[in-house]
Amino acid sequence: MTAHRHYARLCRAAAVLLAAGAAYTGHHGEAIPTVGAAYGAAFLTWVAHCEAAADRRARVAARRAELAARPCPPPPDGPPLDDRERAALADIAAHYDHGTAA
């Protein structure tokens, strides 16, 4: 797990705790702490979303670098087509062409 993912999980947990605190203070009729805790929970949710996006970007970049470092796959097995096989494929293509080829 990357640091971004850990930070996103931490922010989500803190946002849940703040939302629970906002619900508790709202139940007891205290408006200012309720609004503050709700805004804090919303902010931490936004930060967690941004950190999760940064984690996804980092993982995609690492995956792209890994794929770029791999060698190209070998060409398909088998000898190239001879003239008779090429003519047979051209005949099949002409049969299904219906006059639409350029």
N, C-alpha and C positions, 0 to 999 in steps of 0.2 A: 504494500500500500504506500502510496506517495504521501508527502506531507500535506498536499492539498486535500486529499481524501480524509486524512485524519482531522484536519481543521474543519472540513465541511461537516463531519460527523459530530464534532464538538459543538459547533455552532447550532446544529439541529437540536442537539440535546439541551443546550442552554435555551434555545427558543421555546422548546416544549415546557421547560421549567418556568420560564417567564410567562408563557401563556397560562399555565396553571396558576401562577401567582396573580395574574390579571383576573382570572375567573374568580379566585378566592376574594380578592379585594373588591371586585365588582359585586359579589354576593353580599358583602358587608356594607355596601353603599358608599365606599370611598372612591370618589371620581378621579382625583389627581393621580394617585398611585396606579389606578386601573389603566388610565390612558398612557401613563409612562411605561408600564410593563407591557402593554399591548404594542406600543410603538417599538419598544426594545425587542420584543419577539418578532415583529415584522422585519426590523432591521437585521436581526441575526438570521432570519430565514433568507433574506436577500443575500447576505454574505455567504451563507452556506450554498446557495444556488451558484454564485460566482465562483466559489472554490471548487464546486463539483464540475463546473464547466472548464476551469483551468486544469483539473485532474484529467478530464477527458481529452483535452488538447494535448497534454503531456503524454498520455498513453498512446494517442494516435501518432504523435511525432516519433515516439520510440518504436512503434510498430512499423512505421514507414522507413525508419532508418534500418531496422532489422531486415525488412524485405529488400531494401536497396543493397544491402551488403551480401545478399545471397547471389550465387552465380545464376546465369540464365539457364533455363531448362534445356536439355539436349533436343535436337530436332527429332521429329517422329521417326520411328524405325521403318525400314522398308526401302527398297530401291526406288528411284524415280520412275515415272510412267514412261513406257516406250511409245512409239508412234501409233501402234495399233490400239493401245488403251486410250491414248489421247483422242484418237479419231472416234472411238466408241463413246467417250464422254461428250465430245462435241456433237455427235449424232443425237444423244439423249437430250442434251441441252437444246438443240434445234427443234426437237420434237415438242418440248414443253414451252418453247419460246412464243409461239402464236404471233409472230411478227412484231413483238414489242421491243426487241433488242435493237440497239443503235447500230 
